[in-house]
Amino acid sequence: MKESAQASPSHSGRVVLLVGNFLFRYRNAVFPIVFAPLLILSPPRPFGGDWRIDVWSDVAGLAIAATGQLLRILVIGLAYIRRGGKEGRIYADSLVQTGLFAHSRNPLYLGNMLMIGGLLLVHGNPIAVAIAAPLLLSAYLSITAAEEHFLAERFGEAYLDYCRRVPRFFPRLTGLSTTVRGMSFNWRKVIRKEYGTVYVTISLALALLAREIVLQEGGFHRTRALDGLAAAWLAATLGYAVARILKKRKLLGTD
């Protein structure tokens, strides 16, 4: 679908929209069903066949995943766009163009792709990466196309003008520092909306690292590294529990 046209989509375009709307509605079920078995059934592989070299690919993967999570935190903290859907369908009550949405039309999806891509790099199995990477990209492109179609119909020329000015995914860096300085950051909103995603990301990363250690050791043997990962997971679990209690008691504000 062209970004600057409102013409009726072609047959292939309609298929993309159908897939995008389906994935948007059922993404919380589809993504785990597709990606979890792929990661579980395919054992991690050392990058270049050497576990010593693999340490650096793990560091790179964790850095990429952390960048994606940080991007989501910045987006939510500076200006949150209501695109969580309504009754399982794509919905937006306003065309948000402030915060990081002034530099990227889909910074949350970009953050998601960086997070999953980083975890795939940590996993390192080339078969899993070769299958998961194109599936991930195709899924988010389909969801994005469906959202763009909805927003173009709802907001018309205002949205098309927004598309001409702002890139779809990778942020336009011009004026980014001014944008960040000119807005207040809402930590309570970040914790309220993002604590679950942060916990899942940390848990997956720690699980992948623990599995690598077990494979290197030729089986499960208690080591200082595994003890450290377990301690980190317990700390993350405690943080998740505290955030959930605070949210339930409405001490983090309300939407």
C-alpha positions in Angstrom: 0.0 0.0 0.0 1.5 3.3 -1.0 1.8 5.8 1.9 0.4 8.7 -0.1 -2.6 7.2 -1.7 -6.1 6.4 -0.5 -7.0 4.3 -3.5 -8.7 0.9 -2.9 -6.0 -1.8 -2.2 -5.3 -4.5 -4.8 -6.1 -8.1 -4.1 -2.7 -8.7 -2.6 -3.1 -5.5 -0.6 -6.4 -6.8 0.8 -4.7 -10.0 1.8 -2.0 -8.1 3.7 -4.7 -6.0 5.4 -6.6 -9.2 6.4 -3.5 -10.7 7.8 -2.5 -7.5 9.6 -5.9 -7.2 11.2 -5.9 -10.8 12.3 -2.4 -10.5 13.8 -3.3 -7.3 15.5 -6.3 -8.9 17.2 -4.7 -12.2 18.2 -1.0 -11.1 18.4 -0.8 -11.9 22.2 -1.6 -15.5 21.3 -0.1 -15.9 17.9 3.4 -14.6 18.6 4.0 -16.9 21.6 2.5 -19.9 19.8 4.9 -19.3 16.8 8.1 -18.1 18.4 8.2 -20.0 21.7 8.3 -23.5 20.2 10.9 -22.3 17.7 13.2 -21.1 20.5 12.6 -24.1 22.8 13.0 -26.8 20.2 16.1 -25.3 18.5 19.0 -25.3 20.9 21.3 -22.2 21.1 24.4 -22.3 19.0 27.7 -20.6 19.7 28.4 -17.8 17.2 31.1 -19.0 14.8 31.1 -22.4 16.6 33.1 -20.9 19.5 31.5 -20.2 22.9 34.2 -17.6 23.6 33.3 -15.6 20.5 29.6 -16.2 21.4 30.0 -14.1 24.5 30.3 -11.0 22.2 27.3 -11.9 20.1 25.4 -12.3 23.4 26.5 -8.9 24.5 25.5 -7.4 21.1 22.1 -9.2 21.2 21.4 -8.0 24.8 22.4 -4.4 23.8 20.0 -4.5 20.8 17.2 -5.9 23.0 17.8 -3.3 25.6 17.8 -0.6 23.0 14.4 -1.8 21.8 13.1 -1.8 25.4 14.5 1.7 26.1 12.8 3.0 22.9 9.5 1.6 24.2 10.1 3.3 27.5 10.9 6.6 26.0 7.8 6.5 23.7 5.4 5.6 26.5 7.0 8.1 28.9 7.1 11.1 26.6 3.8 10.7 24.6 1.7 7.6 24.5 -0.5 6.8 21.5 -3.7 4.8 22.1 -3.3 2.0 19.6 -4.0 -0.9 21.9 -7.1 -1.6 20.0 -10.8 -1.5 20.9 -12.8 -4.8 21.1 -9.9 -6.5 19.4 -9.8 -4.1 16.5 -7.4 -1.4 15.4 -8.4 1.9 17.1 -7.0 5.4 17.6 -8.9 8.3 19.2 -6.5 10.9 18.0 -3.6 11.3 15.6 -0.6 11.7 17.9 2.3 13.4 16.4 4.2 14.5 19.5 7.1 12.9 21.4 8.9 10.2 19.5 5.9 10.0 17.1 7.2 13.2 15.6 10.3 11.2 14.4 8.9 7.7 13.8 5.3 6.7 13.0 5.8 3.3 14.6 8.5 3.5 17.3 6.8 0.9 19.5 6.8 -1.7 16.8 10.4 -0.8 16.0 11.2 -1.3 19.7 9.4 -4.7 19.6 11.4 -5.8 16.5 14.7 -4.7 18.1 13.8 -6.6 21.3 12.9 -9.9 19.6 15.8 -9.5 17.1 18.3 -9.0 19.9 17.0 -12.1 21.7 17.3 -14.1 18.5 20.9 -13.0 18.3 21.5 -14.3 21.8 19.8 -17.6 20.9 22.2 -17.9 17.9 20.7 -20.9 16.2 20.9 -20.1 12.4 17.8 -22.2 11.6 15.7 -20.5 14.2 16.9 -17.0 13.1 16.3 -17.9 9.4 12.7 -18.8 10.1 11.9 -16.3 12.8 13.4 -13.1 11.3 11.3 -13.0 8.1 8.2 -14.1 10.0 8.7 -11.3 12.5 9.3 -8.7 9.8 6.3 -9.9 7.7 4.1 -9.8 10.7 4.9 -6.3 11.7 4.8 -5.0 8.2 1.3 -6.5 7.9 0.1 -5.0 11.2 1.6 -1.7 10.2 -0.2 -1.8 6.8 -3.5 -2.5 8.5 -3.0 0.4 10.9 -2.0 2.8 8.1 -5.1 1.9 6.2 -7.3 2.5 9.2 -5.6 5.8 10.1 -5.7 7.1 6.5 -9.4 6.5 6.4 -10.0 8.0 9.8 -7.8 11.1 9.6 -7.5 11.6 5.8 -5.2 14.2 4.6 -3.8 15.0 8.0 -2.5 11.5 8.3 -1.1 11.4 4.7 0.7 14.7 5.5 2.1 13.0 8.6 3.3 10.1 6.5 5.1 12.4 4.1 7.0 14.1 7.0 7.8 11.2 9.3 9.5 7.9 8.5 7.6 4.6 9.0 10.0 3.0 11.4 13.6 4.3 11.7 13.5 7.6 13.5 14.3 10.9 11.9 17.1 12.2 14.1 16.8 15.8 13.2 15.4 17.7 16.2 15.3 14.6 18.4 17.2 16.2 21.3 14.9 19.2 21.2 11.9 16.9 21.3 13.1 15.1 24.4 14.1 18.2 26.2 10.8 19.9 25.5 8.7 17.2 27.1 8.2 15.9 30.6 8.8 12.2 31.3 6.1 10.3 33.2 7.8 7.4 35.1 4.5 6.3 36.7 2.9 5.8 33.3 5.9 3.8 32.1 5.8 1.5 35.1 2.0 1.1 34.9 2.0 0.3 31.2 5.4 -1.5 30.6 6.3 -3.5 33.7 5.0 -6.7 32.2 6.9 -6.3 28.9 10.1 -5.5 30.8 9.7 -8.6 33.0 9.0 -10.9 30.0 12.0 -9.5 28.1 14.4 -9.9 31.1 13.1 -13.4 31.8 13.6 -14.6 28.2 17.1 -13.1 28.1 18.1 -14.8 31.4 16.5 -18.1 30.3 18.5 -18.1 27.0 21.8 -17.3 28.8 21.1 -20.0 31.4 20.4 -22.5 28.6 23.7 -21.6 27.0 25.6 -22.2 30.2 23.9 -25.6 30.7 24.9 -26.6 27.1 28.5 -25.5 27.7 28.7 -27.5 30.9 27.2 -30.6 29.3 24.3 -30.7 31.7 22.9 -28.9 34.6 25.5 -28.2 37.2 25.2 -25.4 39.7 27.7 -22.6 38.9 28.2 -19.1 40.0 27.0 -17.9 36.6 23.7 -19.8 37.0 23.3 -18.5 40.6 23.8 -15.0 39.3 21.2 -15.4 36.6 18.8 -16.9 39.2 19.3 -14.0 41.5 18.7 -11.5 38.7 15.5 -13.3 37.8 14.3 -13.2 41.4 15.0 -9.5 41.5 13.1 -9.0 38.3 10.2 -11.1 39.7 10.1 -9.0 42.9 10.1 -5.8 40.8 7.2 -7.2 38.7 5.2 -8.1 41.8 5.8 -4.6 43.4 4.8 -2.8 40.1 1.6 -5.0 39.8 0.6 -4.2 43.4 1.1 -0.5 42.9 -0.9 -0.6 39.7 -3.8 -2.5 41.3 -3.9 0.0 44.1 -3.9 2.8 41.6 -0.7 4.3 43.1 0.8 4.7 39.6 -2.1 6.8 38.3 -4.8 5.7 35.8 -5.2 5.7 32.1 
